[in-house]
């Protein structure tokens, strides 16, 4: 079994591929080592903040987030908070 960090990174890559499948380009992910070393891990949803809320929700439904583990943030909450 992979360590939790590697499992989360694998899930982030899955989400990135899902977004690409749905026609959404995001910045390429960092290497596993870089991702693990970051204080705030790279987030494939970060590039979606400029999209309309309905588009973000649709993509988040199609490409579900990792969850409340801090690896991927809820961009709707950030947008609602004005961030």
C-alpha positions as a Python dict, from the first residue, in 0.01 Angstrom:
ca = {
    (1, 'X'): (0, 0, 0),
    (2, 'X'): (124, 348, -86),
    (3, 'X'): (185, 611, 184),
    (4, 'X'): (-100, 862, 225),
    (5, 'X'): (90, 1143, 50),
    (6, 'X'): (145, 930, -258),
    (7, 'X'): (-219, 818, -259),
    (8, 'X'): (-334, 1181, -242),
    (9, 'X'): (-95, 1277, -521),
    (10, 'X'): (-229, 991, -732),
    (11, 'X'): (-583, 1121, -673),
    (12, 'X'): (-475, 1475, -771),
    (13, 'X'): (-341, 1332, -1097),
    (14, 'X'): (-672, 1151, -1151),
    (15, 'X'): (-862, 1478, -1101),
    (16, 'X'): (-625, 1655, -1341),
    (17, 'X'): (-688, 1389, -1606),
    (18, 'X'): (-1063, 1410, -1547),
    (19, 'X'): (-1060, 1788, -1593),
    (20, 'X'): (-863, 1745, -1916),
    (21, 'X'): (-1113, 1483, -2035),
    (22, 'X'): (-1389, 1740, -1983),
    (23, 'X'): (-1199, 1996, -2191),
    (24, 'X'): (-1048, 2197, -1908),
    (25, 'X'): (-679, 2268, -1924),
    (26, 'X'): (-497, 2321, -1597),
    (27, 'X'): (-135, 2389, -1521),
    (28, 'X'): (77, 2074, -1525),
    (29, 'X'): (118, 1916, -1183),
    (30, 'X'): (452, 1930, -1004),
    (31, 'X'): (655, 1617, -942),
    (32, 'X'): (556, 1399, -648),
    (33, 'X'): (858, 1519, -451),
    (34, 'X'): (772, 1886, -508),
    (35, 'X'): (406, 1826, -427),
    (36, 'X'): (495, 1653, -100),
    (37, 'X'): (734, 1936, -3),
    (38, 'X'): (485, 2219, -60),
    (39, 'X'): (314, 2381, 242),
    (40, 'X'): (-3, 2418, 34),
    (41, 'X'): (-14, 2134, -218),
    (42, 'X'): (-76, 2216, -584),
    (43, 'X'): (-446, 2215, -665),
    (44, 'X'): (-582, 2140, -1014),
    (45, 'X'): (-901, 2331, -926),
    (46, 'X'): (-709, 2657, -866),
    (47, 'X'): (-719, 2737, -1238),
    (48, 'X'): (-1099, 2719, -1230),
    (49, 'X'): (-1153, 3023, -1008),
    (50, 'X'): (-1203, 3239, -1316),
    (51, 'X'): (-1481, 3013, -1447),
    (52, 'X'): (-1851, 3085, -1382),
    (53, 'X'): (-1982, 2919, -1063),
    (54, 'X'): (-2212, 2686, -1258),
    (55, 'X'): (-1917, 2560, -1465),
    (56, 'X'): (-1707, 2506, -1152),
    (57, 'X'): (-1987, 2311, -984),
    (58, 'X'): (-2037, 2098, -1294),
    (59, 'X'): (-1667, 2016, -1315),
    (60, 'X'): (-1649, 1943, -943),
    (61, 'X'): (-1941, 1702, -981),
    (62, 'X'): (-1776, 1532, -1279),
    (63, 'X'): (-1429, 1530, -1120),
    (64, 'X'): (-1487, 1500, -744),
    (65, 'X'): (-1244, 1649, -500),
    (66, 'X'): (-1030, 1444, -270),
    (67, 'X'): (-1230, 1559, 34),
    (68, 'X'): (-1160, 1747, 352),
    (69, 'X'): (-798, 1649, 375),
    (70, 'X'): (-652, 1978, 257),
    (71, 'X'): (-507, 1846, -67),
    (72, 'X'): (-771, 2009, -282),
    (73, 'X'): (-976, 2304, -162),
    (74, 'X'): (-1341, 2377, -222),
    (75, 'X'): (-1313, 2656, -478),
    (76, 'X'): (-1678, 2753, -438),
    (77, 'X'): (-1614, 2831, -72),
    (78, 'X'): (-1312, 3040, -169),
    (79, 'X'): (-1515, 3227, -428),
    (80, 'X'): (-1798, 3283, -179),
    (81, 'X'): (-1540, 3422, 67),
    (82, 'X'): (-1412, 3662, -198),
    (83, 'X'): (-1075, 3489, -230),
}
